[in-house]
Amino acid sequence: MSRYIIDSQRSVSAIDGVKILPLVVSHRRFHRRSKQRLVLQNSSAEVNAAAVIYDALESRYGREQCGRVLDSLQFSAAGQEYTRFHPGKGLQKASSYIAGLTAEPFHDLDAEHFLWMRSLEKNSSLIRDELAAALKNTELSTLGNHIWAAAAREEAIAYGPDWKTLVLQDRCIWEETNCKLFPKTVELVKAANVPSVEVFFARQDPSTGIKPHTDNTNFILTSHLGLDVPEGECWMQVGEFKKEWSNGRAMIADTSFIHSTANESDSQTRYVLIIRFWHPELSSNEKYALQFLFDALEDPSSYGIANCVRRADYREPGTKSNVRGSGSRRSDKRRRNSSQGLGLLAKGMK
């Protein structure tokens, strides 16, 4: 992976100082216009998939509306990594990077963009009680899908085996089976108009922690709502700042900054509700384009791209068709390839 270290005083352009040139496909490889081959870790199949997705994005949304998303895809497909030290804040690293977005280790909950978080704080006892009731159900693991699953991505080794999740939403798609187990929580999130991309409960066992790492994406922020935590014994550090979890209280972090966590309790497991959501400085069209990109990374075949278009037509206002794409992203039996084989590109953009 190519690494670009950006000095904090330099001006922003394209990918904040890293020049991004148009990419074309030649013999299933990306090349610069000079035909000098880019150094890639991705296979030819992965690079070709990126080109197909790029063309589909540009055709649907246009460079004027989603130029930053197109640049981000090129940046990730080329195996590049944005690395920048912010004095007084910390180190930020992202292979999925959109230029021009405000970067703060922790964001102010009282900012107008995050008022929905205060609404969830007020209703945290309802979420806590619903989770507590589910935890008492000895059949929970058979009623839901991937209940308390360990981190699966290769780069998630920092999480360790003691950090587990129960997913309600993944890349903007609600997990219907699990949502039925937590109807109050889902309704509260939807009623608060949360711009969510992922929603899940996270469990961290006693005397465990997550090693310093980055989530590699700067256009999605992460919120934590404390539900059942050993207060005074568990914390999260993002960049140069550390905050402790408290029951019924929230925090919002940019996890493209190097961050780590710890549950220092000897006996109590920590439970929080985590919501990963769009950075508020993204435009509506950029959000649509990124959701299209998430879908396309699941299946970049011609069939998959056509299905992405149908889904986008259904969810985006003002489009020609309101016919839902054939099947959900999880249940489509005709899907082939999926994101397996997309390697660094798929992992970076998710």
Stockholm file with secondary structure:
# STOCKHOLM 1.0

chainA/1-350         MSRYIIDSQRSVSAIDGVKILPLVVSHRRFHRRSKQRLVLQNSSAEVNAAAVIYDALESRYGREQCGRVLDSLQFSAAGQEYTRFHPGKGLQKASSYIAGLTAEPFHDLDAEHFLWMRSLEKNSSLIRDELAAALKNTELSTLGNHIWAAAAREEAIAYGPDWKTLVLQDRCIWEETNCKLFPKTVELVKAANVPSVEVFFARQDPSTGIKPHTDNTNFILTSHLGLDVPEGECWMQVGEFKKEWSNGRAMIADTSFIHSTANESDSQTRYVLIIRFWHPELSSNEKYALQFLFDALEDPSSYGIANCVRRADYREPGTKSNVRGSGSRRSDKRRRNSSQGLGLLAKGMK
#=GR chainA/1-350 SS CEEEEECTTSCCCTBTTBCCCCCEEETTEEECTTCCBCCCSSCHHHHHHHHHHHHHHHHHHHHHHHHHHHHHHHHHHTTEEEEEEETTTEEEEEEECCTTCCCCSEECTTSGGGHHHHHHHHTHHHHHHHHHHHHTCTTHHHHSSSTTEECCSGGGGGGCTTEEEEEEEETTEECHHHHHHCHHHHHHHHHTTCCEEEEEEEEECTTEEEEEECCEESSEEEEEEEEECCTTSEEEEETTEEEECCTTCEEEECTTBCEEEEECCSSCCEEEEEEEEECTTSCHHHHHHHHHHHHHHHCCSHHHHHHHHHHHHHHSTTCSCCCCCSSCTTTCTTCCSTTTTCHHHHHHHC
#=GC SS_cons         CEEEEECTTSCCCTBTTBCCCCCEEETTEEECTTCCBCCCSSCHHHHHHHHHHHHHHHHHHHHHHHHHHHHHHHHHHTTEEEEEEETTTEEEEEEECCTTCCCCSEECTTSGGGHHHHHHHHTHHHHHHHHHHHHTCTTHHHHSSSTTEECCSGGGGGGCTTEEEEEEEETTEECHHHHHHCHHHHHHHHHTTCCEEEEEEEEECTTEEEEEECCEESSEEEEEEEEECCTTSEEEEETTEEEECCTTCEEEECTTBCEEEEECCSSCCEEEEEEEEECTTSCHHHHHHHHHHHHHHHCCSHHHHHHHHHHHHHHSTTCSCCCCCSSCTTTCTTCCSTTTTCHHHHHHHC
//
